[in-house]
């Protein structure tokens, strides 16, 4: 009972500090678990053993993030995505539905790098001028991007899958192979959603000569930001097809070989640097441009290993699960995977990404396993339901749509056998 109470206190502190931004995630995941474990009577040597084991489970995922972020950021710098983005934006023209469809396609491709900021920095500049011209609400642009992100986050280098793999102590590529059919279904769902949003805006009167509510649009259209455009001197238009070929090889290595995921990105990054930059200085600068962005997430993932290692090593997680089992209705237990999958969007929005995956998900897994629900099933359902919805400024408009999409996706996953409903 004492360990269970200590576990709830620990998770409560972590979630509160993450949500309130009282301090950075790194000291949160390091300091609180160590202090709580020591207060519970565990010797320093035992705590250090928990830390070593926990960090070992997050190491490969942290390396994957490090190399995948730099790889896709570099490919964006050299303009690999530019021709496709320009083509889609141009073809959309003045057709409202084609504009929203193009938005979904561009966001899907742009999110290959797994970073939300990068996806918005690519998609918004490409599509916002058309949205202004046709009097389509910018919030629609953000909502479509969020929907595309939620499906593309099911790639192994996407945050939700990587975090779930850590919780399940498995390889992210194994989860991805199971999720590939669902990604195909999900892309169809996103495309249908883009069409629906286009028709909705058309009904509002959007167009070159707006009518109805679209003619009264007063929403801020500036979408201002301080991000500087990419350096034009870095563009390599003559190497676009070679860069796409390298990216395809990286993806094929992950799909059809047993090479570690981070190994595929190491090979891809090495090839990309050689192909696009002649000198050692240019290659070093290409990496340095994204070093700070690439380091943060891996460092957080490594420190979550301390948090999870102590939760499991001390027995706090097991004790918390036992406490919850005693107060949960027995009828709910066997259906917990489906229930949590459907509720993942509101919980994810309230808790935030790290709190959701490293605080809430392990607890749900511990409870579900006591009712005979596999850890795999509860994790997959919550991953599918949550994936990528974290844009708090979009809550009022986007949350209802994205929640509905997540529920549809959860049931689609259950039907095709991704998890047992």
N, C-alpha and C positions, 0 to 999 in steps of 0.2 A: 504493500500500500504506500509506504514512504517513497519508494522509487517511482511509483506511478504519479504521485503528487508532484515530486520533483520534476518528472518529465513534463507534466502539464505546465508547471511554472516556467521551465526552460523554453518550451515551444511558445508559450504566451509572451515571454520577454522578447524572443527572436521576432515573432510576428509583429508585435507592437513597435519595436525599434525599426523594423524594415518599412512598415506602413507609414510611420510618423517621420521617417527620415532623421531620426535622432542621431544616427551615426552610420558610417559606411558598412556594407554587408560583410567585409573582411573581418574587422574586429568583432562584429556581432557573432559570426560563426566560430570564431576562435575563443574569445574571452568567456562568454557565457557558459558554453558546455564544460570547459575546464573547471571553472569556478564551482558550478553545480556538482560536478562529479567529485571534486575534492570535499565539498561540504557534506556529500552523502557518505563520506568515509573511505573512498577509494584512495589507495596509495598513489603517489606520483608515478611510480614505475608502471602500475596498472593503467593509469590514464594515458601514459605515453604509448603503451602497447595498443590501446584502443585507437589512438590517433594514427599510429603507423598503419594499422589495418584499414582504417577508414579512408585515409588519403590514398592508399593503394588502389581502392575501388574507383576513385575518381581520376586517377592519373591519365589513363588513356583518353578519356573524354576531354580533359583539359588540353591535351596535346592536339587532339582533333580540332577543337575550337581555334587554337592558336594558328594552325596552318591553313584551315579553311577560310577564316576571316581575311587573312593576308592575301590568300590566293584570289578570292573573288573581288576584293577591293582593288588589287592590282589589275585584274581583267577589266574592271570598270574604268580604271585610270587610262588604260590603253585603248579604250573605245570598243571593246568586243560587242557590247550590247547596242551601241549607237545605231547601226544600220537598221536593225530589226525594230527598235523603238521608233525611229523616224518613219519607217515604212508603215507601221501600224497606225501611228498618229495621222499620217497623211491620208491613208485609205479611209479612215473613219469619216473625214470630211465634215459635213454638216448634218449627218444622220445621227440623231440622238442615241438610238439603240446601238449603232456601230461604235459610237464614242464610248459608251459604257462597256461594251464587249472588249474593245481595244484596251480600256483601262484594266480590266481583269487579266487579259493576256500579258500586258506589259508588267503588271505587278507580280504575276506568277513567275515570269522569267527573271525579273529583277530580284526576286527573293531567293534565287538560287544560293546567294551568299549567306542566307539565314539571319541577316541583321535587319531589324525593322527600320532603323534610321536610313540605311542604304536604300532600301526598297522605296521609301518615301522620297528620298533625294533623287532617285531615278524617275519614278512614275509621276510625281507632282509636276516638275518642270515640263515634262513631255506632254501632259494632258491638261493642266490648268488653263492655258490660253484658250483651248477649245471649250472648256467649261464656262469661262467668262464670256466668250463669243456667243455661245448658245444659251446663256442664262440657266445653266444647270447648277444646282447648289453644290458648293465645294464639299459639304458634308457627305454628299453621295460619293464623291471621289474617294474620300477617306474610308467610307464604309466598304466600298468595293475592294480597296487595297487591303483592308483588314480581313475580309473574307478570303481573299487569295492567300494572304499570309497564313491564315489558319490551316489551309491545306498544305502549303509548301513547308510549313514547320514540321511536317511529318517525315521530312528527309532526315537522315542520320546525323547530319551536322546542324540540324535545327535545334533550338534550345529545348523544347518540350521532350523530344525523343531522347536527346542526350541526357537530360535530367532523369527521365523515366528509366533509362538503361542503368544509371547509377543506382537508383532505388532498387531495381530488380537484380542488380549485380550481374548484368549480362552485357553483351556487346550490342551497340546501337545498330549495327548492320543487320543483326538477327531480327530486331524489332522492325526495321525498315522493310525487310523482305516480306514480313507478314502484312505490313501496311500498304504495300504497293498496289494491290487491287483496290483498296479503299481510296488511295490517292487518285486513281483513275475515276472512280465514282465521284469523289469529291470535286474533281475538276469539272465534271459535268454539272454538278450541283452549283458550283460557282458560276459557270457559264449561264445557267438558267437564271441565277440570281441577278447577273449583270443585265440580262434581257429584261427581267422584271423591273429593275431599277430604271432602265432606259424608258420603258413604257410608262412607268410612274411619273417620270419627269416630263415626258411628252404630254401626258394627261394634265399635268400642272400648267402646261402652256409654254414649255421651254422650246427654244428655237431661235433662228436669226431675228424673227420679229415676235417677241414673246407676248403671250396673252395670259389671262387668268392670274393665278398666284405667281407664276414665274415673272410676270411684268412688274410685280410688287417686291421683287427680291431685294432685300436690304442687308443680307448677310455679308459679313466682311469677306471680300474677294481677294485680299492681298496675300494671304498665306505667307506672310513675310517670315524670313529666316535669316540667320547670319552666316549660313554655310556658303563658303566661297565655291564658285564653279571649279571644275577640274582644270588643271593646267593643260591648255591646248597642245603644248609641246610634247606632252606624254602620249598623245594619240598615235596609234599605229594602224591607219586605215588599210594599208596593204597587207597587214598580217591578221586581219579579222578571221579569215577562214582557218588559218593555222591555229589561232587561239581557240576557236570553237572545236577544232579537232583535238587539241590537247585536253579541253574540258570534257569532251566525249570519252576520251581514253580514261580520264580520272573516274568518271561515273561507271564505265564498264569494268574497271578494276575493282570498284567497290561492289558491283552487282554480281560478278561472275568469277571472282578469285577469292582466296582466303587471306589476302593481304590485309593487315590492319587498316582501318579507315584513315587514320592519320598518315600511314605510309603512302596511301594513294595521293593524298594532298601534298606530302613532302615531294614526291616524284613530280607532280603537276607544277608545284611552285618552282622547283629547280628548272624544269623545262621552260616555264613561262619567263623566268628571269633571263635565261640564256637567249631565248628567241627575241625578246622585246628590248633588251638593254645590252649594249656592247661591252661596256667597261665594268670593272668591279665596283667602282665608285657609284655608277648609275644604278647598279643592282642593289647595292647597300642602301642608297637613298630611296629606292622603290619600296624596300621593306620598312625603312624607318618612318616613312610617311604614315604608315598604319600601325606602327608598333604599339602606341599607347592604347588605341582602340582594341587591338588584338590581345593585349595582356590582361585587361580587366576581367573579362568573363572567365578565362582559365584560372586566374587567381581566386576568383570567387568559388569556382567549382572545386578547387583543391581545398579551400577552407571548409566547404560544406562536408568534405570527407571527415574532418574533425568532428563536426556536429553529428553526422550520421554514425560515425564510428563509436562515439561516446553514448549516443542514444541506444545503440544495439548492444555494445559491449557491457554496459552497466546493467542491462536488463530493464531500463526505463520504458522502452517501447513495448516490451511484452507486458509489463505491469499496467501501462496505460490502456492497452487493448483489453486486458482482463476487466478493468474497471468499466470501460464502455460497454463491454459485452453484457455485464450484469444489469445495465439500465436500458439496453436496446430491445425492442420487441422482437421476439424470435421469428415472426413472419417476415420481418424486413431483411434479416441477415442474408438469406440465399439470393435476394434480388438487389443486393447492395451495389453490384457492378453497374447495373442499368440505372439505378437511382442516382448514384454519384456521377455517372456520365452525363445525365440530364441536368444535374445541378452544378456542373463544373464551371460553367460560364459565370454565374453570379458569385460563386465562391472564389473563383480565380480573380475576378475583378475586385472583390473586397480585399483579398489577401495579397495580391501581387504574385509575380511569377515564382520567385525564390521561396516565399512563404508557402505557396500552394504546393510546389513540388517537393520541397525538403522538410516541410513541417506537417502539412495536412495529408498529403498522399501516403507517407509511411504509416501514419496513424490509421488511416482507412484500410490500408493493406493488412495491418496487424489485426484489426477487428474482423475483416472479411474472412481471413484465413481460419479464424475460430469457428466460422459458420460453414466451412468447407468450400468457400469461394477462393479460387486460385489467385495468388498475388498477381500473376500475369493478367488475369481478366480485369481485376479492379484497376490496375495501373493503365491498361490499354483503354478502358472506357473513360477514365478521367483524362488521359492524354488526348483522346479524340474529342472529348467534350470541351476541353479547355483551349487547346492548341492556339496560342498566339493572340488571344483577345486581351489586350492590355492598354488600350488607348482611352484613358479616363476622360479626356476632353470630348470624346465622341459618345459618351455613355447615353445621353438623352436620345440621340437619334439612332445610333448603331446597335446598342445593346439588345433591344427587342429582336431586330433582324438577325443578329449574329447568334443569339440564343436559340432562335428557331432553327437556324442552319445547323447549329451544333447538335440539337436533338435529332434532326433528320439524319445527320451523319452518324450519330451513335447507333440509331436503329438500323441504318444501312450496314454498319460494321457488324452488328449482331447477326443480321440476316446472312451476310457473306462469310461469317465464321471467324472474324477477327477476335472476338471474345464470346464467351457463353453468357447469354442473357438470362 
